[in-house]
Amino acid sequence: MMKLILVALYLVLFLVLTIPVLFAEWIIGKFDPACKDRSSKAIVGWGFRCIQHIAGVKLIVKGTEHIPTDTAVLYVGNHRSFFDVVLTLSCFPTVTGYVSKIEMRKVPLLNLWMKNIHCLFLDRDNIKEGLKTILAGVEEVKKGISLCIFPEGTRNRQNDTFLPFHEGSFKIAEKGGVPIIPMTIVNSAAVFEDHFPKVKKATVVIEFGAPVLMKDMSRDEKKAISSTVKGIIEETYFKNKKEYFPEAGQS
């Protein structure tokens, strides 16, 4: 329980103490938006690494050689924990925003840092507004800003399973003409969700797969893109679980 208190306290202090930094970032953005993008990612990434250290997470990252640095990409990952965002941001080599649930837009100060790193807020209950968010995502990747999306739409509550991947999530890559990078996260729920409300030490594995290019696909292949990427992530998930967590078995 103490670690949860420390993580929460650190997050609150970070948000409050960086208010002057937010103002400085706003000024920088007026003169050099690209510099603001890089510095905001660095600051938020540093904050997340501190949370990772407080929580006692050992992070194993694989497949970063698959991530192109000369183009924006759409990272597509499975989603099991609140810590998925905390652990993945620093793995991205370039400025990357997340497609987040719209409720996050109401969190004071945090929402400003999210906007600084180009996060988008998706209302999944409003088709019209959801479409606007996807179109905004297309514009972001066309401008060179990568995005990360969890196409299950919500945190999966059960280990070793995967919710259906929403097909609309992949429109950003298709319409934006950018590669999809499958991102497999293993054991992140062991940090918090598996023993709520305690935060415990855990090893988490993140593996990035080879780029998936929709522009090279047939119409039928594009229609099946959600199941294709889901299959890649599932295969990688159980491979890494067997390698790093053999004692846990599979459900």
C-alpha positions as CSV (number, residue, x, y, z in Angstrom):
1,M,0.0,0.0,0.0
2,M,2.9,2.3,0.7
3,K,4.1,2.2,-2.9
4,L,0.7,3.2,-4.1
5,I,0.7,6.2,-1.8
6,L,4.2,7.1,-3.0
7,V,3.2,6.8,-6.6
8,A,0.1,8.9,-6.1
9,L,2.0,11.5,-4.1
10,Y,4.8,11.7,-6.7
11,L,2.2,12.2,-9.5
12,V,0.5,15.0,-7.6
13,L,3.8,16.8,-6.8
14,F,5.0,16.4,-10.4
15,L,1.8,18.0,-11.8
16,V,1.9,20.9,-9.2
17,L,5.6,21.6,-9.3
18,T,5.7,21.6,-13.1
19,I,3.1,24.3,-13.5
20,P,5.9,26.9,-14.2
21,V,7.4,24.4,-16.7
22,L,4.0,24.2,-18.5
23,F,4.1,28.0,-18.9
24,A,7.7,27.8,-20.2
25,E,6.7,25.1,-22.7
26,W,3.8,27.3,-23.8
27,I,6.2,30.1,-24.6
28,I,8.7,27.8,-26.3
29,G,5.8,26.5,-28.5
30,K,5.1,30.0,-29.7
31,F,8.6,30.2,-31.3
32,D,9.6,26.6,-31.9
33,P,6.8,24.0,-31.8
34,A,9.1,21.1,-32.6
35,C,11.4,22.0,-29.7
36,K,8.3,22.1,-27.4
37,D,7.3,18.6,-28.7
38,R,10.7,17.1,-27.9
39,S,11.1,18.8,-24.5
40,S,7.6,17.9,-23.4
41,K,8.2,14.2,-24.3
42,A,11.4,14.3,-22.4
43,I,9.9,15.8,-19.3
44,V,6.9,13.5,-19.3
45,G,9.2,10.5,-20.0
46,W,11.4,11.5,-17.1
47,G,8.3,11.7,-14.8
48,F,7.1,8.3,-16.0
49,R,10.6,6.7,-15.4
50,C,10.5,8.0,-11.9
51,I,7.1,6.3,-11.3
52,Q,8.5,3.1,-12.8
53,H,11.4,3.3,-10.3
54,I,9.2,4.0,-7.3
55,A,7.0,1.1,-8.3
56,G,10.0,-1.2,-8.7
57,V,9.3,-2.2,-12.3
58,K,12.0,-4.1,-14.2
59,L,11.4,-3.3,-17.8
60,I,12.6,-5.6,-20.6
61,V,12.3,-4.0,-24.1
62,K,12.7,-5.9,-27.3
63,G,12.4,-5.2,-31.0
64,T,13.2,-1.5,-31.0
65,E,15.2,-2.0,-34.2
66,H,11.8,-2.5,-35.9
67,I,10.7,1.1,-35.2
68,P,11.5,3.4,-38.1
69,T,12.7,6.9,-37.1
70,D,12.2,8.5,-40.5
71,T,8.4,8.4,-40.4
72,A,5.6,8.6,-38.0
73,V,4.1,5.2,-37.0
74,L,0.9,3.9,-35.3
75,Y,1.8,1.7,-32.3
76,V,-0.9,-0.8,-31.6
77,G,-0.8,-2.6,-28.3
78,N,-2.8,-4.8,-25.9
79,H,-4.0,-3.1,-22.8
80,R,-4.1,-4.7,-19.3
81,S,-2.9,-2.0,-16.9
82,F,-2.9,1.7,-15.9
83,F,0.9,1.3,-16.1
84,D,0.9,0.5,-19.8
85,V,1.3,4.2,-20.8
86,V,3.8,4.9,-18.0
87,L,6.0,2.1,-19.2
88,T,5.8,2.5,-23.0
89,L,6.3,6.3,-23.5
90,S,10.0,6.2,-22.9
91,C,10.4,3.3,-25.4
92,F,9.3,5.5,-28.3
93,P,12.2,7.1,-30.1
94,T,10.2,10.1,-31.4
95,V,7.4,12.3,-30.2
96,T,4.3,10.1,-29.7
97,G,0.9,10.8,-28.4
98,Y,-1.7,8.4,-27.2
99,V,-5.3,7.9,-28.2
100,S,-6.9,8.2,-24.8
101,K,-10.5,7.9,-23.4
102,I,-12.2,11.3,-23.3
103,E,-12.5,11.2,-19.5
104,M,-8.8,11.9,-19.2
105,R,-9.4,15.4,-20.7
106,K,-11.1,16.4,-17.4
107,V,-8.0,15.7,-15.2
108,P,-6.4,19.1,-14.4
109,L,-2.8,19.7,-15.3
110,L,-2.4,16.1,-16.5
111,N,-4.6,17.0,-19.5
112,L,-2.2,19.8,-20.4
113,W,0.8,17.6,-20.4
114,M,-1.2,15.1,-22.5
115,K,-2.0,17.8,-25.1
116,N,1.7,18.8,-25.1
117,I,2.7,15.3,-26.3
118,H,-0.1,15.2,-28.8
119,C,-2.5,12.9,-27.1
120,L,-6.0,12.7,-28.6
121,F,-9.2,12.2,-26.6
122,L,-11.6,9.6,-28.0
123,D,-15.3,9.4,-27.1
124,R,-16.2,5.8,-27.9
125,D,-19.8,6.4,-27.1
126,N,-20.3,9.1,-29.7
127,I,-19.7,7.9,-33.3
128,K,-19.5,11.4,-34.8
129,E,-17.0,12.7,-32.2
130,G,-15.0,9.4,-32.4
131,L,-14.7,9.9,-36.2
132,K,-13.4,13.4,-35.7
133,T,-10.7,12.1,-33.3
134,I,-9.6,9.4,-35.8
135,L,-9.4,12.1,-38.5
136,A,-7.4,14.3,-36.2
137,G,-5.1,11.3,-35.7
138,V,-4.7,11.0,-39.5
139,E,-3.5,14.6,-39.6
140,E,-1.1,14.1,-36.7
141,V,0.7,11.2,-38.4
142,K,0.8,13.1,-41.7
143,K,2.6,15.8,-39.8
144,G,5.2,13.3,-38.5
145,I,3.7,12.8,-35.0
146,S,3.4,9.1,-34.1
147,L,0.5,7.8,-32.1
148,C,-0.2,4.9,-29.8
149,I,-3.6,3.2,-29.6
150,F,-5.0,0.3,-27.6
151,P,-7.6,-1.0,-29.9
152,E,-9.3,-3.2,-27.3
153,G,-10.9,0.0,-26.3
154,T,-10.5,-0.5,-22.5
155,R,-8.3,-2.3,-20.1
156,N,-8.8,-6.0,-20.3
157,R,-9.6,-7.4,-16.8
158,Q,-8.4,-10.9,-17.4
159,N,-4.8,-12.0,-17.9
160,D,-3.8,-14.1,-21.0
161,T,-6.9,-13.0,-22.9
162,F,-7.5,-10.4,-25.6
163,L,-10.6,-8.3,-26.3
164,P,-11.6,-7.8,-29.9
165,F,-9.6,-5.1,-31.7
166,H,-11.8,-2.3,-33.0
167,E,-11.3,-1.9,-36.7
168,G,-11.6,1.9,-36.6
169,S,-8.3,2.1,-34.7
170,F,-6.4,1.1,-37.8
171,K,-7.9,3.9,-40.0
172,I,-5.2,6.2,-38.7
173,A,-2.5,4.1,-40.3
174,E,-4.5,3.4,-43.5
175,K,-5.5,7.0,-44.2
176,G,-2.3,8.5,-42.9
177,G,-0.1,6.1,-44.9
178,V,2.1,5.1,-42.0
179,P,3.3,1.7,-40.7
180,I,1.7,-0.1,-37.9
181,I,4.0,-1.3,-35.2
182,P,2.5,-4.2,-33.1
183,M,3.4,-3.6,-29.5
184,T,3.0,-6.5,-27.1
185,I,3.0,-5.9,-23.3
186,V,3.4,-8.9,-21.0
187,N,2.8,-8.9,-17.2
188,S,2.0,-5.2,-16.7
189,A,-1.0,-6.1,-14.5
190,A,1.4,-7.7,-12.0
191,V,2.4,-4.1,-11.0
192,F,-1.0,-3.1,-9.8
193,E,-4.2,-4.7,-11.1
194,D,-3.5,-8.3,-10.1
195,H,-3.4,-7.2,-6.4
196,F,-5.3,-4.0,-6.2
197,P,-4.9,-1.7,-4.3
198,K,-1.2,-2.6,-3.8
199,V,1.7,-1.7,-6.1
200,K,4.3,-4.4,-6.2
201,K,7.7,-5.0,-7.9
202,A,7.3,-6.8,-11.2
203,T,9.1,-7.6,-14.4
204,V,7.3,-6.3,-17.6
205,V,8.2,-7.3,-21.1
206,I,7.5,-5.0,-24.1
207,E,8.2,-6.2,-27.6
208,F,7.8,-4.2,-30.8
209,G,7.1,-6.2,-33.9
210,A,8.1,-5.7,-37.5
211,P,6.2,-2.9,-39.3
212,V,2.9,-3.8,-41.0
213,L,2.3,-1.8,-44.1
214,M,-1.3,-1.4,-45.2
215,K,-0.4,0.3,-48.4
216,D,1.0,-3.0,-49.7
217,M,-2.2,-5.0,-48.8
218,S,-5.1,-6.1,-50.9
219,R,-8.7,-5.0,-50.1
220,D,-9.4,-8.2,-48.3
221,E,-6.2,-8.0,-46.3
222,K,-7.1,-4.5,-45.2
223,K,-10.5,-5.7,-44.0
224,A,-8.8,-8.3,-41.9
225,I,-6.1,-6.0,-40.5
226,S,-7.5,-6.0,-36.9
227,S,-7.4,-9.8,-36.6
228,T,-4.0,-9.9,-38.3
229,V,-2.4,-7.5,-35.9
230,K,-4.2,-9.1,-32.9
231,G,-2.8,-12.4,-34.0
232,I,0.8,-11.1,-34.1
233,I,0.4,-9.6,-30.6
234,E,-1.2,-12.8,-29.2
235,E,1.6,-15.0,-30.6
236,T,4.3,-12.6,-29.3
237,Y,2.6,-12.4,-25.9
238,F,2.5,-16.2,-25.3
239,K,6.1,-16.6,-26.6
240,N,7.4,-14.0,-24.1
241,K,5.3,-15.3,-21.3
242,K,6.7,-18.8,-21.8
243,E,10.2,-17.4,-22.0
244,Y,10.1,-15.0,-19.0
245,F,7.3,-16.3,-16.8
246,P,7.2,-20.1,-17.3
247,E,6.1,-20.6,-13.7
248,A,2.9,-18.7,-14.4
249,G,1.7,-21.0,-17.1
250,Q,-1.2,-20.0,-19.4
251,S,-4.9,-19.7,-18.5
